[in-house]
Amino acid sequence: MVIANTAYTRTISESFTEQDIAELRNIGKPAEDAAEELHVLRDGPRPLELARPCTVGDGVLRLDDEEARAAARVYWDDAWRRQISKFIVAAGSASRMFQMFETGDQEQTRAFCERLPELALFPALDAAMRKRGGDAVQLACNGDWRPLAEAILDADGLGMADLPKA
């Protein structure tokens, strides 16, 4: 049997029998993918390469004292209605973060697109759109959201559907 030369070839030969590889093939999973999953389980995920830190004005809002007090009032006024136990920043995948594109929620999509230039991902999205011959702001203003969604989620754009969020 010939196995593609990958960083996980050693893991494949150490971890899988011929029968395992045949079963993986039957379910349509390449042995290299299974080996990579085993590697992540054993050694943890590879370190992420961060584009830059989050900063005020680049996807982060700074509240003045009055805005902070107003936000705290809203939180505490509404907290009694539900049990709040934990807040996990950016839990979930991009497919959920950007599900308004898939569900056709026009109101959410319009709100997202109107504030697009304020998002930390905007410079990268704008560059990805320009490579594709489009203009992110113009598309958003015209309500042509499908190319924006594709540029955000697809691997040949920002690939956010496959990236961990934080």
C-alpha positions as CSV (number, residue, x, y, z in Angstrom):
1,M,0.0,0.0,0.0
2,V,1.3,3.5,-0.9
3,I,0.5,6.3,1.5
4,A,1.0,9.9,0.6
5,N,4.1,11.5,2.0
6,T,2.8,13.8,4.8
7,A,3.9,14.9,8.2
8,Y,1.6,12.1,9.5
9,T,3.0,9.1,7.6
10,R,4.8,7.9,10.7
11,T,1.6,8.2,12.8
12,I,-0.3,6.3,10.1
13,S,2.0,3.4,10.1
14,E,2.3,3.4,13.9
15,S,-1.4,3.9,14.6
16,F,-3.4,2.1,11.9
17,T,-3.5,-1.5,10.7
18,E,-4.3,-2.3,7.1
19,Q,-7.8,-3.1,8.2
20,D,-8.1,0.3,9.9
21,I,-7.0,2.0,6.7
22,A,-9.5,0.0,4.7
23,E,-12.3,1.0,7.1
24,L,-11.3,4.6,6.9
25,R,-11.4,4.4,3.1
26,N,-14.9,2.8,3.3
27,I,-16.2,5.8,5.2
28,G,-14.4,8.2,2.8
29,K,-11.9,9.5,5.4
30,P,-8.3,9.7,4.2
31,A,-5.8,8.0,6.6
32,E,-3.8,11.3,6.6
33,D,-6.9,13.1,8.0
34,A,-7.4,10.5,10.7
35,A,-3.7,10.6,11.6
36,E,-3.8,14.4,11.9
37,E,-6.8,14.1,14.2
38,L,-4.9,11.5,16.4
39,H,-2.0,13.9,16.5
40,V,-4.2,16.7,17.7
41,L,-5.7,14.4,20.4
42,R,-2.3,13.3,21.5
43,D,-0.3,16.5,21.3
44,G,-2.9,19.3,21.1
45,P,-3.6,21.6,18.3
46,R,-0.9,23.4,16.4
47,P,-0.3,27.0,17.6
48,L,-2.3,29.6,15.8
49,E,-0.7,32.4,13.8
50,L,-2.5,35.5,14.9
51,A,-2.9,38.4,12.4
52,R,-2.6,41.1,15.1
53,P,-3.9,41.8,18.6
54,C,-7.4,43.2,19.1
55,T,-7.2,46.9,19.8
56,V,-9.6,49.7,20.3
57,G,-10.8,50.9,16.9
58,D,-9.9,47.6,15.3
59,G,-12.9,45.5,16.2
60,V,-12.9,46.6,19.9
61,L,-15.2,49.3,21.3
62,R,-14.2,51.3,24.3
63,L,-17.1,52.4,26.5
64,D,-16.9,55.7,28.4
65,D,-18.0,55.7,32.0
66,E,-21.6,56.5,31.2
67,E,-21.8,53.9,28.4
68,A,-20.4,51.3,30.8
69,R,-22.9,52.2,33.5
70,A,-25.8,52.0,30.9
71,A,-24.5,48.6,29.7
72,A,-24.3,47.3,33.3
73,R,-27.8,48.6,34.0
74,V,-29.2,46.7,30.9
75,Y,-27.3,43.6,32.0
76,W,-28.6,43.6,35.6
77,D,-32.1,44.7,34.7
78,D,-32.3,41.7,32.3
79,A,-30.3,39.2,34.4
80,W,-33.3,38.2,36.6
81,R,-35.1,36.9,33.5
82,R,-32.5,34.2,32.8
83,Q,-29.9,32.3,34.7
84,I,-26.5,33.7,33.6
85,S,-23.7,31.3,34.6
86,K,-20.9,31.8,32.1
87,F,-19.9,33.9,29.0
88,I,-17.6,32.2,26.5
89,V,-16.1,34.6,24.0
90,A,-16.4,33.5,20.4
91,A,-17.6,30.0,21.2
92,G,-18.9,28.5,18.0
93,S,-17.8,28.3,14.5
94,A,-17.9,30.9,11.7
95,S,-20.8,29.1,10.1
96,R,-22.8,30.0,13.2
97,M,-21.3,33.4,13.5
98,F,-22.3,34.2,9.9
99,Q,-25.4,32.1,9.7
100,M,-27.5,35.1,8.7
101,F,-26.1,34.6,5.2
102,E,-27.4,31.1,5.1
103,T,-30.8,31.6,6.8
104,G,-31.6,34.7,4.7
105,D,-32.2,36.9,7.7
106,Q,-32.3,40.1,5.8
107,E,-32.3,42.3,8.9
108,Q,-29.3,40.7,10.5
109,T,-27.4,40.6,7.3
110,R,-28.1,44.2,6.5
111,A,-27.0,45.3,10.0
112,F,-23.8,43.2,9.6
113,C,-23.0,44.6,6.2
114,E,-23.7,48.2,7.2
115,R,-21.1,48.0,10.0
116,L,-18.6,45.9,7.9
117,P,-15.8,48.5,7.8
118,E,-15.8,48.6,11.7
119,L,-15.0,44.9,12.0
120,A,-11.4,43.7,12.6
121,L,-11.7,41.3,9.7
122,F,-12.6,44.1,7.3
123,P,-9.1,44.8,5.9
124,A,-8.5,41.1,5.1
125,L,-12.0,40.8,3.7
126,D,-11.6,43.9,1.6
127,A,-8.3,42.5,0.2
128,A,-9.9,39.1,-0.5
129,M,-12.8,40.8,-2.3
130,R,-10.4,42.9,-4.4
131,K,-8.5,39.8,-5.4
132,R,-11.9,38.5,-6.7
133,G,-12.5,41.7,-8.5
134,G,-15.1,43.0,-6.1
135,D,-15.5,45.7,-3.5
136,A,-16.7,44.7,-0.1
137,V,-18.3,48.0,0.8
138,Q,-20.0,48.4,-2.5
139,L,-21.4,44.8,-2.4
140,A,-22.6,45.4,1.2
141,C,-24.3,48.7,0.2
142,N,-26.0,47.1,-2.8
143,G,-27.2,44.1,-0.7
144,D,-25.2,41.7,-2.7
145,W,-24.2,39.6,0.3
146,R,-23.5,36.1,-1.3
147,P,-20.0,37.1,-2.5
148,L,-19.2,38.6,0.9
149,A,-20.3,35.4,2.7
150,E,-18.2,33.3,0.3
151,A,-15.2,35.5,0.8
152,I,-15.6,35.3,4.6
153,L,-16.2,31.6,4.8
154,D,-14.5,29.8,1.9
155,A,-11.0,28.5,2.0
156,D,-10.0,30.6,-1.0
157,G,-11.1,33.8,0.9
158,L,-10.6,34.3,4.6
159,G,-11.5,30.6,5.3
160,M,-13.2,31.5,8.6
161,A,-15.5,28.5,8.5
162,D,-12.4,26.4,9.2
163,L,-10.6,28.6,11.7
164,P,-10.9,28.5,15.5
165,K,-12.5,31.6,17.0
166,A,-11.3,33.7,19.8
